[in-house]
Amino acid sequence: MWCKSLRGLALGAALMGVGTAAQAAETQTLLSTDHTVVGEKLVYPAGPAKVTAVIVTLAPGEATAWHTHGVPEVGYILDGEVTVDYGDKGTRVYRAGDAVMEAIDVAHKGTNTGTTPVRILVVYMGVEGKPTSIPAEDPKGK
């Protein structure tokens, strides 16, 4: 008898949505776009999809090499500050909490211009066999 009452109570609570997964989670949109930070239209590469997520860490003063991306990439700054040089497209500073749809075919280089390590969550939306980063020449010829 006691078990039936408990089952009935649980069923009633479930139907009312009390303490269930039916409750909506709070969400915050970090980025919603159809183009990159330098204005390139987003186009997904053809082929078998492969998503790769990494955390990039740069010490103060440390920089990446000049590079492009063969696939769309979203970056989210977890900690610190990074200044990205996009050649003739200018420079931009990103700080903790910023999200960016990174340039794809425009060469760029990121430098930690802060005083603490910068940590960036990077998610590449690629395809099997296609590199996520491609070495590039310094567009300024340096």
HELIX and SHEET records of a PDB file:
HELIX    1   1 TRP A    2  MET A   16  1                                  15    
HELIX    2   2 GLY A   87  LYS A   89  5                                   3    
SHEET    1   A 4 ALA A  49  LEU A  58  0                                        
SHEET    2   A 4 VAL A 118  VAL A 127 -1                                        
SHEET    3   A 4 GLU A  73  ASP A  79 -1                                        
SHEET    4   A 4 ALA A  99  MET A 101 -1                                        
SHEET    1   B 2 HIS A  67  THR A  68  0                                        
SHEET    2   B 2 ILE A 134  PRO A 135 -1                                        
SHEET    1   C 3 THR A  91  ARG A  95  0                                        
SHEET    2   C 3 GLU A  81  ASP A  85 -1                                        
SHEET    3   C 3 LYS A 109  THR A 111 -1                                        
END                                                                             
